[in-house]
Amino acid sequence: MKNAKPVKEPTTIAQAVDRAGEIKIAINRLHAEYEKLRASFIARGQRSYDGEVYRVQLVETDRSTLDMKAVREKLSPQFIQAHSKITHVTQMHVTHKESATNIIPIK
């Protein structure tokens, strides 16, 4: 990206954790802004828009999804298990410490 400031690499694990939180917040804010822009383009009714540097094109497609609840009702658990693929993944959950420590217990 043009004019992007170099990001100082975290030197401690605490700094790395806090940076992950900052990045997550930035991503969420950007995603919300992106979705607002997307909605405004859709509302205007055109299929493409040009900026100085970028072009936005709206493309409509049909998406097919599998109703897993219906599938599970029709197939046996043994069939589903025999045809299931298990993949090990590692997820990272980033939460704000204030919200975790300020929880008021219900009595």
FIDO-281934 format. One record per residue: residue number from 1; residue in three letters; z negated, y negated, x negated of N, C-alpha, C, O in turn. Coordinates in nm, 2 decimals, decimal comma. Example, Ala and Ser with C-alpha at 12.3 -4.5 7.8 and 13.67 -1.06 7.14 Angstrom:
2
(rec 1; ALA; (-0,78; 0,57; -1,32); (-0,78; 0,45; -1,23); (-0,78; 0,33; -1,32); (-0,85; 0,33; -1,42))
(rec 2; SER; (-0,71; 0,22; -1,28); (-0,71; 0,11; -1,37); (-0,79; 0,00; -1,29); (-0,80; -0,11; -1,34))
***
This chain:
107
(rec 1; MET; (0,00; 0,12; -0,08); (0,00; 0,00; 0,00); (0,00; -0,12; -0,09); (-0,07; -0,13; -0,19))
(rec 2; LYS; (0,07; -0,22; -0,04); (0,08; -0,35; -0,12); (-0,06; -0,42; -0,11); (-0,13; -0,41; 0,00))
(rec 3; ASN; (-0,10; -0,48; -0,22); (-0,22; -0,56; -0,22); (-0,35; -0,49; -0,19); (-0,45; -0,55; -0,15))
(rec 4; ALA; (-0,35; -0,35; -0,20); (-0,47; -0,28; -0,17); (-0,57; -0,29; -0,28); (-0,53; -0,28; -0,40))
(rec 5; LYS; (-0,69; -0,32; -0,24); (-0,80; -0,34; -0,35); (-0,84; -0,20; -0,40); (-0,85; -0,11; -0,32))
(rec 6; PRO; (-0,86; -0,19; -0,53); (-0,90; -0,06; -0,58); (-1,05; -0,04; -0,53); (-1,13; -0,13; -0,53))
(rec 7; VAL; (-1,07; 0,09; -0,48); (-1,20; 0,12; -0,43); (-1,29; 0,17; -0,55); (-1,25; 0,26; -0,62))
(rec 8; LYS; (-1,41; 0,12; -0,56); (-1,50; 0,17; -0,66); (-1,55; 0,31; -0,63); (-1,60; 0,33; -0,52))
(rec 9; GLU; (-1,53; 0,40; -0,72); (-1,57; 0,54; -0,70); (-1,73; 0,54; -0,69); (-1,79; 0,48; -0,78))
(rec 10; PRO; (-1,78; 0,62; -0,59); (-1,93; 0,63; -0,59); (-1,98; 0,71; -0,71); (-1,91; 0,80; -0,77))
(rec 11; THR; (-2,09; 0,66; -0,76); (-2,15; 0,73; -0,89); (-2,26; 0,82; -0,85); (-2,30; 0,90; -0,94))
(rec 12; THR; (-2,32; 0,81; -0,73); (-2,43; 0,90; -0,70); (-2,39; 0,97; -0,57); (-2,30; 0,92; -0,49))
(rec 13; ILE; (-2,46; 1,08; -0,53); (-2,43; 1,15; -0,41); (-2,47; 1,06; -0,29); (-2,40; 1,07; -0,19))
(rec 14; ALA; (-2,57; 0,98; -0,30); (-2,61; 0,89; -0,19); (-2,50; 0,79; -0,16); (-2,47; 0,76; -0,05))
(rec 15; GLN; (-2,44; 0,74; -0,27); (-2,33; 0,64; -0,26); (-2,21; 0,71; -0,19); (-2,14; 0,65; -0,11))
(rec 16; ALA; (-2,18; 0,84; -0,23); (-2,07; 0,91; -0,18); (-2,09; 0,94; -0,03); (-2,00; 0,93; 0,05))
(rec 17; VAL; (-2,21; 0,97; 0,01); (-2,25; 1,00; 0,15); (-2,23; 0,87; 0,23); (-2,16; 0,87; 0,34))
(rec 18; ASP; (-2,28; 0,76; 0,18); (-2,26; 0,63; 0,25); (-2,11; 0,59; 0,26); (-2,07; 0,53; 0,36))
(rec 19; ARG; (-2,04; 0,62; 0,15); (-1,89; 0,58; 0,16); (-1,82; 0,67; 0,26); (-1,74; 0,62; 0,33))
(rec 20; ALA; (-1,86; 0,80; 0,27); (-1,80; 0,88; 0,38); (-1,83; 0,82; 0,52); (-1,74; 0,82; 0,60))
(rec 21; GLY; (-1,95; 0,77; 0,54); (-1,98; 0,71; 0,66); (-1,90; 0,58; 0,69); (-1,86; 0,56; 0,80))
(rec 22; GLU; (-1,89; 0,50; 0,59); (-1,81; 0,38; 0,60); (-1,66; 0,41; 0,63); (-1,60; 0,35; 0,72))
(rec 23; ILE; (-1,61; 0,51; 0,57); (-1,47; 0,56; 0,59); (-1,46; 0,61; 0,74); (-1,36; 0,58; 0,81))
(rec 24; LYS; (-1,55; 0,69; 0,78); (-1,55; 0,74; 0,92); (-1,55; 0,63; 1,02); (-1,47; 0,63; 1,12))
(rec 25; ILE; (-1,63; 0,52; 1,00); (-1,63; 0,41; 1,09); (-1,50; 0,34; 1,09); (-1,45; 0,30; 1,19))
(rec 26; ALA; (-1,44; 0,32; 0,97); (-1,32; 0,25; 0,96); (-1,20; 0,32; 1,03); (-1,12; 0,27; 1,10))
(rec 27; ILE; (-1,20; 0,46; 1,01); (-1,10; 0,54; 1,08); (-1,12; 0,53; 1,23); (-1,02; 0,51; 1,30))
(rec 28; ASN; (-1,24; 0,53; 1,28); (-1,26; 0,52; 1,43); (-1,22; 0,39; 1,48); (-1,15; 0,38; 1,59))
(rec 29; ARG; (-1,25; 0,28; 1,41); (-1,20; 0,15; 1,45); (-1,05; 0,14; 1,45); (-0,99; 0,08; 1,54))
(rec 30; LEU; (-0,99; 0,19; 1,34); (-0,84; 0,18; 1,33); (-0,78; 0,27; 1,44); (-0,68; 0,22; 1,50))
(rec 31; HIS; (-0,84; 0,38; 1,47); (-0,78; 0,47; 1,58); (-0,79; 0,40; 1,71); (-0,69; 0,40; 1,79))
(rec 32; ALA; (-0,90; 0,33; 1,74); (-0,92; 0,26; 1,87); (-0,82; 0,14; 1,88); (-0,75; 0,12; 1,98))
(rec 33; GLU; (-0,80; 0,07; 1,77); (-0,70; -0,04; 1,76); (-0,56; 0,02; 1,78); (-0,48; -0,04; 1,86))
(rec 34; TYR; (-0,53; 0,13; 1,72); (-0,39; 0,19; 1,73); (-0,37; 0,23; 1,87); (-0,26; 0,21; 1,92))
(rec 35; GLU; (-0,47; 0,29; 1,94); (-0,45; 0,34; 2,08); (-0,43; 0,22; 2,17); (-0,36; 0,23; 2,27))
(rec 36; LYS; (-0,50; 0,11; 2,15); (-0,48; -0,01; 2,23); (-0,33; -0,06; 2,21); (-0,27; -0,10; 2,31))
(rec 37; LEU; (-0,28; -0,07; 2,09); (-0,15; -0,11; 2,07); (-0,05; -0,02; 2,13); (0,05; -0,06; 2,19))
(rec 38; ARG; (-0,07; 0,11; 2,12); (0,01; 0,21; 2,18); (0,02; 0,19; 2,33); (0,13; 0,20; 2,39))
(rec 39; ALA; (-0,10; 0,17; 2,40); (-0,10; 0,15; 2,54); (-0,02; 0,02; 2,58); (0,04; 0,02; 2,68))
(rec 40; SER; (-0,03; -0,08; 2,49); (0,04; -0,21; 2,53); (0,19; -0,19; 2,51); (0,27; -0,24; 2,59))
(rec 41; PHE; (0,23; -0,11; 2,42); (0,38; -0,08; 2,40); (0,43; 0,00; 2,53); (0,53; -0,03; 2,58))
(rec 42; ILE; (0,35; 0,10; 2,57); (0,39; 0,18; 2,68); (0,40; 0,09; 2,81); (0,49; 0,10; 2,89))
(rec 43; ALA; (0,30; 0,00; 2,82); (0,29; -0,08; 2,94); (0,41; -0,18; 2,95); (0,46; -0,22; 3,06))
(rec 44; ARG; (0,47; -0,22; 2,84); (0,58; -0,31; 2,83); (0,71; -0,24; 2,88); (0,80; -0,31; 2,92))
(rec 45; GLY; (0,71; -0,11; 2,87); (0,83; -0,04; 2,93); (0,95; -0,02; 2,84); (1,04; 0,06; 2,89))
(rec 46; GLN; (0,95; -0,07; 2,72); (1,07; -0,04; 2,64); (1,04; 0,09; 2,56); (0,93; 0,14; 2,56))
(rec 47; ARG; (1,14; 0,14; 2,49); (1,13; 0,26; 2,42); (1,12; 0,24; 2,27); (1,08; 0,33; 2,19))
(rec 48; SER; (1,15; 0,12; 2,22); (1,14; 0,09; 2,08); (1,11; -0,06; 2,06); (1,15; -0,15; 2,14))
(rec 49; TYR; (1,04; -0,09; 1,95); (1,00; -0,23; 1,92); (1,02; -0,24; 1,77); (0,98; -0,15; 1,69))
(rec 50; ASP; (1,07; -0,36; 1,72); (1,08; -0,38; 1,58); (0,99; -0,49; 1,53); (0,97; -0,60; 1,60))
(rec 51; GLY; (0,93; -0,47; 1,42); (0,85; -0,57; 1,35); (0,93; -0,61; 1,23); (1,04; -0,59; 1,22))
(rec 52; GLU; (0,86; -0,69; 1,14); (0,92; -0,73; 1,02); (0,94; -0,61; 0,92); (1,04; -0,61; 0,85))
(rec 53; VAL; (0,85; -0,52; 0,92); (0,85; -0,41; 0,83); (0,86; -0,27; 0,90); (0,93; -0,18; 0,84))
(rec 54; TYR; (0,81; -0,26; 1,01); (0,80; -0,13; 1,08); (0,87; -0,13; 1,21); (0,90; -0,24; 1,27))
(rec 55; ARG; (0,91; -0,01; 1,26); (0,97; 0,01; 1,40); (0,88; 0,10; 1,47); (0,83; 0,20; 1,41))
(rec 56; VAL; (0,85; 0,08; 1,60); (0,78; 0,17; 1,68); (0,88; 0,23; 1,78); (0,95; 0,15; 1,85))
(rec 57; GLN; (0,88; 0,36; 1,79); (0,96; 0,43; 1,89); (0,87; 0,51; 1,98); (0,78; 0,59; 1,93))
(rec 58; LEU; (0,88; 0,50; 2,11); (0,81; 0,58; 2,20); (0,90; 0,70; 2,25); (1,01; 0,68; 2,30))
(rec 59; VAL; (0,85; 0,82; 2,22); (0,93; 0,94; 2,26); (0,85; 1,02; 2,35); (0,73; 1,06; 2,33))
(rec 60; GLU; (0,91; 1,05; 2,47); (0,84; 1,14; 2,56); (0,89; 1,28; 2,54); (1,01; 1,31; 2,53))
(rec 61; THR; (0,79; 1,37; 2,55); (0,82; 1,52; 2,53); (0,73; 1,59; 2,63); (0,63; 1,54; 2,68))
(rec 62; ASP; (0,77; 1,71; 2,66); (0,68; 1,80; 2,74); (0,61; 1,89; 2,64); (0,66; 1,94; 2,55))
(rec 63; ARG; (0,48; 1,91; 2,67); (0,39; 1,99; 2,59); (0,35; 2,11; 2,67); (0,30; 2,10; 2,78))
(rec 64; SER; (0,36; 2,23; 2,61); (0,31; 2,35; 2,68); (0,18; 2,39; 2,62); (0,17; 2,40; 2,50))
(rec 65; THR; (0,08; 2,42; 2,70); (-0,04; 2,47; 2,65); (-0,08; 2,60; 2,72); (-0,03; 2,63; 2,83))
(rec 66; LEU; (-0,16; 2,68; 2,66); (-0,19; 2,81; 2,71); (-0,33; 2,80; 2,78); (-0,43; 2,75; 2,71))
(rec 67; ASP; (-0,34; 2,84; 2,90); (-0,47; 2,83; 2,97); (-0,55; 2,95; 2,93); (-0,54; 3,06; 2,99))
(rec 68; MET; (-0,64; 2,93; 2,83); (-0,71; 3,04; 2,77); (-0,81; 3,10; 2,87); (-0,84; 3,22; 2,86))
(rec 69; LYS; (-0,86; 3,02; 2,97); (-0,95; 3,08; 3,07); (-0,88; 3,18; 3,15); (-0,93; 3,29; 3,18))
(rec 70; ALA; (-0,76; 3,15; 3,19); (-0,68; 3,25; 3,27); (-0,64; 3,37; 3,19); (-0,64; 3,48; 3,24))
(rec 71; VAL; (-0,60; 3,35; 3,06); (-0,57; 3,46; 2,97); (-0,69; 3,55; 2,96); (-0,67; 3,68; 2,97))
(rec 72; ARG; (-0,81; 3,50; 2,94); (-0,93; 3,58; 2,92); (-0,96; 3,66; 3,05); (-1,01; 3,77; 3,04))
(rec 73; GLU; (-0,93; 3,60; 3,16); (-0,95; 3,68; 3,29); (-0,85; 3,79; 3,30); (-0,89; 3,89; 3,37))
(rec 74; LYS; (-0,74; 3,79; 3,24); (-0,63; 3,89; 3,26); (-0,64; 4,00; 3,15); (-0,60; 4,11; 3,17))
(rec 75; LEU; (-0,69; 3,96; 3,03); (-0,69; 4,05; 2,92); (-0,83; 4,10; 2,89); (-0,93; 4,03; 2,92))
(rec 76; SER; (-0,84; 4,22; 2,84); (-0,97; 4,27; 2,81); (-1,03; 4,21; 2,68); (-0,95; 4,16; 2,60))
(rec 77; PRO; (-1,16; 4,20; 2,67); (-1,22; 4,15; 2,55); (-1,17; 4,22; 2,42); (-1,16; 4,16; 2,32))
(rec 78; GLN; (-1,15; 4,35; 2,44); (-1,10; 4,43; 2,32); (-0,96; 4,39; 2,28); (-0,94; 4,38; 2,16))
(rec 79; PHE; (-0,88; 4,36; 2,37); (-0,74; 4,31; 2,34); (-0,75; 4,18; 2,27); (-0,68; 4,15; 2,17))
(rec 80; ILE; (-0,83; 4,09; 2,33); (-0,84; 3,95; 2,27); (-0,90; 3,96; 2,13); (-0,85; 3,90; 2,04))
(rec 81; GLN; (-1,00; 4,05; 2,11); (-1,06; 4,06; 1,98); (-0,96; 4,12; 1,88); (-0,95; 4,07; 1,76))
(rec 82; ALA; (-0,88; 4,22; 1,92); (-0,78; 4,28; 1,83); (-0,67; 4,19; 1,79); (-0,61; 4,20; 1,69))
(rec 83; HIS; (-0,65; 4,08; 1,87); (-0,54; 3,99; 1,84); (-0,59; 3,85; 1,81); (-0,51; 3,76; 1,81))
(rec 84; SER; (-0,71; 3,84; 1,77); (-0,77; 3,71; 1,73); (-0,77; 3,70; 1,58); (-0,79; 3,80; 1,51))
(rec 85; LYS; (-0,75; 3,58; 1,53); (-0,75; 3,56; 1,38); (-0,87; 3,47; 1,36); (-0,89; 3,36; 1,42))
(rec 86; ILE; (-0,96; 3,51; 1,26); (-1,07; 3,43; 1,23); (-1,04; 3,36; 1,10); (-1,00; 3,42; 1,00))
(rec 87; THR; (-1,06; 3,23; 1,09); (-1,04; 3,15; 0,98); (-1,17; 3,08; 0,94); (-1,23; 3,01; 1,03))
(rec 88; HIS; (-1,21; 3,09; 0,82); (-1,33; 3,02; 0,77); (-1,30; 2,87; 0,74); (-1,20; 2,85; 0,67))
(rec 89; VAL; (-1,37; 2,78; 0,80); (-1,35; 2,64; 0,78); (-1,48; 2,57; 0,74); (-1,59; 2,62; 0,78))
(rec 90; THR; (-1,48; 2,46; 0,67); (-1,60; 2,38; 0,64); (-1,57; 2,25; 0,70); (-1,48; 2,18; 0,67))
(rec 91; GLN; (-1,66; 2,21; 0,80); (-1,65; 2,08; 0,86); (-1,75; 1,99; 0,80); (-1,86; 2,03; 0,75))
(rec 92; MET; (-1,73; 1,86; 0,81); (-1,82; 1,76; 0,76); (-1,85; 1,67; 0,88); (-1,77; 1,60; 0,93))
(rec 93; HIS; (-1,98; 1,66; 0,91); (-2,03; 1,58; 1,02); (-2,10; 1,46; 0,95); (-2,20; 1,48; 0,87))
(rec 94; VAL; (-2,06; 1,34; 0,98); (-2,13; 1,22; 0,92); (-2,19; 1,15; 1,04); (-2,13; 1,11; 1,13))
(rec 95; THR; (-2,32; 1,13; 1,03); (-2,40; 1,05; 1,13); (-2,48; 0,94; 1,07); (-2,51; 0,95; 0,95))
(rec 96; HIS; (-2,51; 0,84; 1,14); (-2,59; 0,73; 1,10); (-2,73; 0,77; 1,10); (-2,78; 0,82; 1,20))
(rec 97; LYS; (-2,80; 0,75; 0,99); (-2,94; 0,79; 0,98); (-3,03; 0,72; 1,08); (-3,13; 0,78; 1,13))
(rec 98; GLU; (-3,00; 0,59; 1,11); (-3,09; 0,52; 1,20); (-3,09; 0,58; 1,34); (-3,19; 0,60; 1,40))
(rec 99; SER; (-2,97; 0,62; 1,39); (-2,96; 0,68; 1,52); (-3,04; 0,82; 1,52); (-3,09; 0,85; 1,63))
(rec 100; ALA; (-3,04; 0,89; 1,41); (-3,11; 1,01; 1,41); (-3,27; 0,99; 1,40); (-3,34; 1,08; 1,46))
(rec 101; THR; (-3,31; 0,89; 1,34); (-3,45; 0,86; 1,32); (-3,51; 0,78; 1,44); (-3,64; 0,78; 1,46))
(rec 102; ASN; (-3,43; 0,72; 1,52); (-3,48; 0,64; 1,63); (-3,48; 0,71; 1,76); (-3,48; 0,64; 1,87))
(rec 103; ILE; (-3,47; 0,84; 1,76); (-3,47; 0,91; 1,88); (-3,61; 0,92; 1,94); (-3,70; 0,95; 1,87))
(rec 104; ILE; (-3,62; 0,88; 2,07); (-3,75; 0,88; 2,13); (-3,77; 1,01; 2,20); (-3,69; 1,04; 2,29))
(rec 105; PRO; (-3,88; 1,08; 2,17); (-3,90; 1,21; 2,23); (-3,93; 1,19; 2,38); (-4,00; 1,10; 2,42))
(rec 106; ILE; (-3,88; 1,29; 2,46); (-3,91; 1,29; 2,60); (-4,04; 1,37; 2,62); (-4,06; 1,48; 2,58))
(rec 107; LYS; (-4,13; 1,30; 2,70); (-4,26; 1,37; 2,72); (-4,27; 1,44; 2,85); (-4,37; 1,50; 2,88))
***
